[in-house]
Amino acid sequence: MTNAIIFSLLGGLLLLSIILSSFAYKRQQALSLKKSRINQLSRSISDLEETLCAILKIDPSYDLVLILHQQLISLTEKKLHLEPGNHRTQQQLEQHKVINTHYRNSERDDTISKAMQSDEDINLANFQLLQVTKLLQKFKLSKKLSPAKYSELTNHIHRLKLDIEVESHIAQADRYSESNDTVMTQSHLKQARESLRAFHGDFPEKSQLIRTLSERIKGINQTNNATAEEDDDDSP
């Protein structure tokens, strides 16, 4: 009888140990998943802040800015929900809400320029615009964005890409022109012109800008030909 009681107690203790171990494992698993979700949100917030920073420097309008910033607030709120005691996340959320009010009032201090300094900078700007397009696609699929608004914003992004390419190549052409490098000057002017010609959409200043670029390219050719003729005249 005593042995039966002992075995029962041992069995009970073993069962209790298994139950406690199971609870501990599930709790540890839940904490691990929570930590993983927080880290994922932190990465998403960081990536979105980088994208927003790029858009603020190249886009004078506020449609994309507000969409990106509202998403930034949403992600920060989700992160704070998972870590309500994190004062830094709370402060970030409060700061974002203040900034959002400024954006809604069309207020910001960013200097806007679509002219990039190099081809690498152009590629980086295009990459950030691609990230915005992916986010808009996600919002469209989740019905947060109407098809009409999605079309309007994607057309705006396409125009931004064009402006960046054209203005960047013109700026680079101007820099090469200052150093009398006619070959690179002409090359960048041609790239700007081809970007305009390849653009499917139309806008009032498109034709005039193409003509202006063509005239600059023609002017360089005439200058080069005149210089070549002078060299021939000076040769013995």
N, C-alpha and C positions, 0 to 999 in steps of 0.2 A: 504493500500500500504506500509505504514511504517512497519507494522507487518510482511508483506511478506519479506521485505528486512532484517529485524532483524532475522527472522527464517532462511533465506538463509545464512546470515552471521554465525549464530550459527551452521547451518548444515555444512558449509564450514570449520569452526574451528574444529568441531567434526571429520570431515573426515580427516583434516590435522593432528589432534592429533592421530588418528588411524594409519595413514600412518607413522608418526614419531615414534610411539610406535613399529610398525612393523619393521621399519628399525633398531631401537635400540635393539629390541629383536634378530633380525637376526645377528646384529653385535656382541651382547653379546654371542650368540650361537657360532658364528665363532671364537671368542676369546677363548671361553671355549674349543672348539674342538682343537684349535691350542695349547693351554696350555696342554691339555690331550695328544696330539701327542708328544709334547716336553718331557713331563714326561715319556711317554712310550719309547721314544728314549733314554732318560737318563738311564732308567732301563736296556734297552737292551745293551747299551754301557758298563755299569757297569758289567753286567753279562758276557759279552764277554771279557772284560778285565780280569776278574777273571779266565775264562776258558783259555785264552791265557797265563796268568801267570803260570797256572798249566802245560800247554803243554811245555812251555819254559824250565821247570825244569826236564821234563822226556823224551823229544824227541830231540835227537841230530840232526835230519834232519830238513829241512826248508820248506817242502811242506805244511804241516798243519799250520805252523807258518805264512807263507805268506798269505794263504787263510784266516785265522782268522784275521790277521792284515789288510788286504785289506778290509774285511767286516767292521772292526772297523773304517777305514777311511771313508767308504761309509756312515755308520750311522752318523758319526760326521758331514759329509758334509750335510746330510739331516737335521740334527739339526740346523746347522748354517744357512741353507736356511730359516728356520722358525724363527730364531732370529738373523738376520744379524748384529745387533748391539752388540751382546754379545762378548766382547773381550776375555773372558775366553775360550769360545768355539773355537774362531779363533786361539788362542794360542795352544789349544789342537790339532787342526787340523794340524797346522804347525809343532808341535813336532812329531806327528804321521808320517808325511811325511818324516821327517829327519830319524826317527827310521826305517821306511820302506826301505829307501835306505841302511841302515846298514844290515838289514835282507837280502836284495837282494844280498848283497856282502858277505853273510854268516858270518856276524859279530854280536856277542852278548857277554855279560859278565856273563850270567847265568851259575851257577854250575849245571850240569846235574847228577841226580841220580834217578834210578828207584826203589831203595830199600826204602820202606816206613817203618816208625817206629812202626806202629800198624795196626790192621785190619781195624780200623776206617779210617786211612789214605789211605789204599788200596781202600776202598769203595768210598772215596771222589775222588780219582784219576780216578776210573772207572766211576763215575758219570760225571766228566768233559769230559772224552772220549766219553761218551754217548751223551753229548751235542754237541760235534763236529760231531758225526755221524748224528745227527738230522739236523745239518746245511748242511752237505754234501748231505743228502737226499733232502733237500729243493733246493739246487743248481742243483742237478740232474734233479728234476722235472721241474725246470725253464730253463733247457737246458744251464745253466751256467757251467755245469760240464759234460763231456762226460761219458757214461757208463763205458768205459775202465778205465778212470782216477778215477771214483768213486770206482770201484772194487779194483784198486790198493791202494787207500787211506784207504778203509775199511779193507783190508787185513793188511795194515800197523798198523792200530789201534788195530786189533786183536792181532798182534804180540806184540805191546806195552803192552796190557793188560796182556798177558802171561809173558812178561819180568818183569812187576811190581809184579805179584803174585809170580813168582819163586824167583826173587832176594830179595823180601821183606821177604819171609819165610826163605830163606837161611840166611839173615842177622839176623833175629830174632833167628834162631837156633844157630847161632854163639854167640849171646849175652847170651842165656841160657846155652850154653856150657861153657862159661867163669865162670858162677856161679855153674857149675857142676850139673845142672838140666837136667839129661839125658832124663827124660820123655818128657819135653817140647821141648828139642832139637830134639828128634826123631820125635815128633809130627809135628813140622814145616818142617823137612826134608821130611817127608812123604807127607805133603800137597804140597810141591814144586814138588815132583816127580809125584803126581797124576795130578797136573795141566799140567805138560808136557805130560803125557800119554793121557790126555783128549783132548789135542790140536789137531785139525784135520789136520792142515798143517804140513809140514815137512821142516826141515832145517838142514844143515850139522852137527851142534853141538848138536842136540837134543838127539840122541842115547847115545852119550858120556856123556852128562850131566845126563841122567837118570842112567847110569851105575855108575857114580861118587856118586850120591846121594844114590843109593842102597848100594854101598860099605861103605859109612859113616854110614848108618842105620845098616848094618850088623856088622860093627865095634863096634857100641854101644851095640848091642845085645851080642857080644862076650865078651866085657868088663863086662857087667852086669852078664853074666853067670860065668865068672871067679871070679868075686867078690863074687857071691853067693856061689861058691864052696869053696872059702877061708873061708867064714863065717861058712860053714858046718864043715870044718876041724878044725876050732878053737873052735867049740862048744864042751862041755864036753860029 
